[in-house]
Each structure stands twice: as C-alpha cells, then as structure tokens.
Amino acid sequence: MLASSVVFVVSQNWYQAAMAAHRQNLVLRSTLLGAFTNLILCALLVRPYGAAGAALSTLAAEVAVAVALYVPLWQEHRAGLFREILAPLCACVVSMAGAWILAQPWPLVSSALCGGIYVSCLVLMKAFSAADLREALSLLKRESGSADSDCPSVESISNVGA
C-alpha cells in the first residue's frame, strides 16, 4: 500500500499537468484503465491472497494509471522530463519485490522492510540525500510546531465580510 501511494503522488503531478494542458481525455482514459485493472486484479487476487492481493491490485492499478499518463507525455517531451521519476519507480519495484518475497515467511516484517528497502534504494540511486532528509524533517518540525500560530482563527475569518 505504501508503494501505491508513492506511485499515486508522482502521478498526481502529471494529472495536474495534463489537466492544465487541456488533456482531459488522457486523464479519463488513464483513470478508467486503472479502475478496470483494479477490479480485474481484485477479482483474481483477493480470494487467494487476501489483503496482500488487494494491496497488490491497488499497486498494479496505480502503475497502470501512471503508465497510461506517462506514455503520451513521454512521446511529446522525451526522456529528459522523466529522469527524476525513474529512480523512485525502480526503488518501488525493488521494495515491492522484497516485500513479496518476505511476505510468506514473515508477513509483519515484510511490510516494515518494504519501507526501509524503498528508502535505501532511493539513497543508493542518489535520488534522496541526507540533506533532503534533514530538510524534510525540518519542514515537519516547523509544520507541527507552528501550525496554530500561522493560521488565523475562525472568528477572524468569519468577521471579514461584516
């Protein structure tokens, strides 16, 4: 499920780009492909594999959506635009393969190791550095520490039009 959320987040940027370029047909086709992929794979995988089958079908559906979005855009913009996507995608595939291999002997361990394998692959592929990690942690600390002070109160917002 973690890997499918990563694929979704990356694809969401391309959804926005396609919508801004008035490519709604591309978005509709990719969404329909993902929906049908998920339905078919759920029917095939949920009964024999349970929750792992549902998670795998969700991941496959997200990958199908991403591929349906990327292929036309790849042809238009060539590979230079997509180089930043390849490392997270490869890391996702490696972490999912590792989790799938470890799922039978150690089901609880495999989900924890999936995240660790993913981050390790990102670091090894130089898609994610220690500076990126420090920046993300500082943003999270700033977000949690000053969330209340930066936002105006509901009372001040509701009195704007009065």
C-alpha positions in Angstrom: 0.0 0.0 0.0 2.9 2.3 0.7 4.3 1.8 -2.8 0.9 2.5 -4.4 0.7 5.8 -2.5 4.2 6.8 -3.8 3.1 6.0 -7.4 -0.1 8.0 -6.8 1.7 11.0 -5.5 4.0 11.1 -8.5 1.1 10.5 -10.9 -0.9 13.3 -9.3 1.6 15.9 -10.6 1.1 14.5 -14.2 -2.7 14.6 -13.7 -2.4 18.3 -12.9 -0.1 18.9 -15.9 -2.5 17.0 -18.2 -5.5 19.0 -16.9 -3.7 22.3 -17.4 -2.8 21.3 -20.9 -6.5 20.5 -21.6 -5.8 16.8 -22.0 -8.9 15.6 -20.1 -9.3 12.7 -22.4 -5.9 11.4 -21.4 -6.8 11.7 -17.7 -10.1 10.0 -18.3 -8.6 7.1 -20.2 -5.9 6.6 -17.6 -8.4 6.6 -14.7 -10.6 4.1 -16.5 -7.7 1.9 -17.2 -6.7 2.0 -13.5 -10.3 1.3 -12.4 -10.6 -1.8 -14.7 -7.2 -3.0 -13.7 -8.1 -2.8 -10.0 -11.4 -4.5 -10.5 -10.0 -7.4 -12.5 -7.0 -8.0 -10.3 -9.1 -7.8 -7.1 -11.3 -10.5 -8.5 -8.3 -12.6 -9.2 -6.1 -11.9 -6.2 -8.2 -11.2 -3.2 -9.6 -14.7 -2.6 -6.2 -16.5 -2.7 -4.1 -13.8 -1.1 -6.5 -11.7 1.0 -5.3 -8.2 1.9 -2.0 -8.7 0.2 -3.8 -9.4 -3.0 -5.9 -6.3 -2.6 -2.8 -4.2 -2.0 -1.1 -5.7 -5.0 -4.1 -5.0 -7.2 -4.1 -1.4 -6.0 -0.4 -1.0 -6.7 -0.9 -2.5 -10.2 -3.8 -0.2 -10.9 -1.8 2.9 -9.8 1.1 1.7 -12.1 -1.3 1.3 -15.0 -2.7 4.8 -14.5 0.9 6.2 -14.3 1.9 4.3 -17.4 -1.2 5.5 -19.3 -0.3 9.1 -18.3 3.4 8.9 -19.0 3.5 7.2 -22.4 1.8 10.0 -24.3 3.6 12.7 -22.4 6.9 10.8 -22.8 6.4 10.8 -26.6 5.8 14.6 -26.5 8.5 15.6 -24.1 11.1 12.9 -24.5 13.1 11.2 -21.7 14.7 14.3 -20.2 11.5 15.2 -18.4 11.2 11.7 -16.8 14.7 11.1 -15.5 13.7 12.1 -12.0 10.8 9.6 -12.0 12.9 6.6 -12.8 14.8 6.3 -9.5 11.6 6.3 -7.3 9.9 3.9 -9.7 12.9 1.5 -9.6 13.0 1.8 -5.9 9.3 1.0 -5.7 9.7 -2.1 -7.8 12.7 -3.4 -5.8 10.9 -2.8 -2.4 7.7 -4.4 -3.6 9.7 -7.5 -4.8 11.5 -7.7 -1.5 8.2 -7.4 0.4 6.6 -10.0 -1.8 9.5 -12.5 -1.2 9.4 -11.9 2.6 5.6 -11.9 2.9 5.3 -15.7 3.2 7.8 -16.4 5.9 7.5 -13.1 7.8 4.3 -11.2 6.9 4.7 -8.4 9.6 8.4 -8.0 9.0 7.9 -7.7 5.2 5.7 -4.5 5.4 8.3 -2.8 7.7 11.2 -3.8 5.5 9.3 -2.6 2.4 9.6 1.0 3.6 13.2 0.5 4.6 14.1 -1.1 1.3 12.4 1.7 -0.6 14.3 4.5 1.3 17.6 2.5 1.0 17.1 2.2 -2.8 16.4 5.9 -3.1 19.6 6.7 -1.2 21.6 4.2 -3.3 20.3 5.6 -6.5 21.1 9.1 -5.3 17.5 10.2 -5.7 17.3 11.1 -2.0 20.2 12.5 0.0 20.9 13.2 3.7 20.3 16.9 3.0 16.8 16.0 1.6 16.1 14.1 4.8 17.2 16.9 7.0 15.1 19.4 5.0 12.0 17.2 5.2 12.4 16.7 9.0 12.8 20.4 9.5 9.7 21.1 7.5 7.8 18.5 9.5 9.0 20.1 12.8 8.1 23.6 11.6 4.7 22.3 10.4 3.8 20.7 13.7 5.3 23.4 15.9 3.8 26.5 14.3 0.6 25.2 12.7 -1.6 27.1 15.1 0.3 30.4 15.1 0.3 30.8 11.3 -3.4 30.1 10.7 -5.9 32.9 11.5 -8.7 31.9 13.9 -12.2 31.1 12.7 -13.6 34.2 14.3 -11.3 36.5 12.4 -12.1 34.8 9.1 -15.9 35.0 9.7 -15.8 38.7 10.6 -14.0 39.7 7.3 -17.3 40.4 5.4 -19.0 42.1 8.4 
